[in-house]
Amino acid sequence: MTEVKPDVIINDRINKIHNQIPAQVNLVAVSKYTTTEAIRAAYAAGVRDFGESRVQDAKLKQTELADLEDITWHMIGSLQSNKARQAIAKFDWIHSIDRLSLAEQCDRIIAELGKSPKLLLQVKLAEDPTKSGWSEAELIADLPQLKKLANLDIVGLMTILPIGLDDEQAYSVFSRVGDLAEKLRSQGWVNIHELSMGMSADYAIAVKAGATMIRVGNQIFSGYSHQN
Ligand SMILES: *Cc1c(COP(=O)(O)O)cnc(C)c1O
């Protein structure tokens, strides 16, 4: 089988997504399973935001793509404590701050490194034993401590839906994330304005519910994974 070059196909897929979302919604192309060749194709199609879920993989890709200087790198995967320092050093955004201990650790490291990525708090508003993140009650309980972490540039919330929700349920959960952000703003967290939610299967619903950033992997890069 002849291999199709990624350029044209990836360009078409990206255009299709852009045609479905308002211009102010930021598309983060999730490149965790794909090649640097495919990332270059997405870059050529105008994408500047790329999402990775493992620090080690991201570092390799960043080295290979060092000539593309204006890429914004997003850490979207769950972050082990022993990787926090590298994540802060290597990423412009971290979407997956999912516990107070990690936030506290990031606060110390950011003070040391003098580099402050934008951070999103990962919330989990539908029951899902496979995902981490604050419930609304847990987050409200941790707010006083989070507020003390003066080095953190917390700009919004991120969520991942459990699998198996229908469209209506998905819309409902996404909307509740937006409601929670609004509640936080009304309590003085004025910077909580970004909502990172929606993936290949559900980004259209997420955008309807107020997403400001969507994280799309498969729908851009399927067929161009490391393995084939
Ligand atoms: C892999 C991943 C995505 C992208 O998922 P697709 O279904 O490939 O679009 C988005 N967000 C997170 C946190 C991920 O781990």
The ligand as an SDF file (V2000), in Angstrom:
LIG
                    3D

 15 15  0  0  0  0  0  0  0  0999 V2000
   -5.8910   12.0750   23.7800 C   0  0  0  0  0  0  0  0  0  0  0  0
   -6.5820   13.2140   24.4070 C   0  0  0  0  0  0  0  0  0  0  0  0
   -7.3870   14.0870   23.6460 C   0  0  0  0  0  0  0  0  0  0  0  0
   -7.6700   13.8790   22.1760 C   0  0  0  0  0  0  0  0  0  0  0  0
   -8.5990   12.8510   22.0010 O   0  0  0  0  0  0  0  0  0  0  0  0
   -9.1540   12.4750   20.5450 P   0  0  0  0  0  0  0  0  0  0  0  0
  -10.3110   11.5970   20.8280 O   0  0  0  0  0  0  0  0  0  0  0  0
   -8.0360   11.7880   19.8390 O   0  0  0  0  0  0  0  0  0  0  0  0
   -9.5370   13.7480   19.8850 O   0  0  0  0  0  0  0  0  0  0  0  0
   -7.9430   15.1740   24.2960 C   0  0  0  0  0  0  0  0  0  0  0  0
   -7.7500   15.3910   25.6100 N   0  0  0  0  0  0  0  0  0  0  0  0
   -6.9890   14.5750   26.3650 C   0  0  0  0  0  0  0  0  0  0  0  0
   -6.8080   14.8790   27.8020 C   0  0  0  0  0  0  0  0  0  0  0  0
   -6.3950   13.4610   25.7960 C   0  0  0  0  0  0  0  0  0  0  0  0
   -5.6480   12.6510   26.5630 O   0  0  0  0  0  0  0  0  0  0  0  0
  1  2  1  0
  2  3  1  0
  2 14  2  0
  3  4  1  0
  3 10  2  0
  4  5  1  0
  5  6  1  0
  6  7  2  0
  6  8  1  0
  6  9  1  0
 10 11  1  0
 11 12  2  0
 12 13  1  0
 12 14  1  0
 14 15  1  0
M  END
$$$$
